[in-house]
Amino acid sequence: MITAHIPAGYALAKSMRWTGAAFTAAIVGAVFPDIDLIWYFFIDDRLINHHRYWVHVPLFTVLASAILIVVTRRHPVAIAFAAGWTLHILLDAPTGRLMWLWPVSNTLYAPIDVPPTRSHWILSFLTHWSVVFEVSIWAFAATLFVRRKQVS
C-alpha cells in the first residue's frame, strides 16, 4: 500500500461514525506506522527495510494498541488510533512484507510478490495488478466523501 492509508483511515472513521478527535485519531493512526520513513530516509540511509521497524511489526501493533486502550480506559480517541494503526498493518499485509512471526523470526512475509519490473519500485507497484486494492480504497473513500456532501 503506497497512497491509500489516509483514505482508508477516513473510510474507517466514517464507517464507525467517529467524529471530532476520534475521527482525526483514526486517520492519524492509519498513517502513523509510516513515521518510520523519517528514520529510514534520514538516519538509516535506506539500509533497512522500514517494515522491520517496531511500528510495522504486527504483534507489537496488537500489544501496543491493547496497552493504549487499557491505559486510557477505552477512550474513544485511543480506540480510533489503535484501529487506524491496525488497519495500516492489515493494508500493508498483502504486498508489504511484514514480520508476521516476530519475535520467533525476523523474516518478512507477503502473500503477493510484486517483482521489480520497472525502473523504480513505486512504478513496479503502480503497474502491478494488486494496485486494484489501492484504487478500490480510494474509490470507497471518495464515495463516502461525496455522500457526506450530498447529505449536508
Secondary structure, DSSP 8 states (H G I E B T S, - for coil): --S-HHHHHHHHHHHTT--HHHHHHHHHHHHGGGGHHHHHHHTSTT-S-GGGSGGG-HHHHHHHHHHHHHHTTS-HHHHHHHHHHHHHHHHHTTTS-B-TTTTT----B-SS-----SSSHHHHHHTSTTHHHHHHHHHHHHHHHHHHHHH-
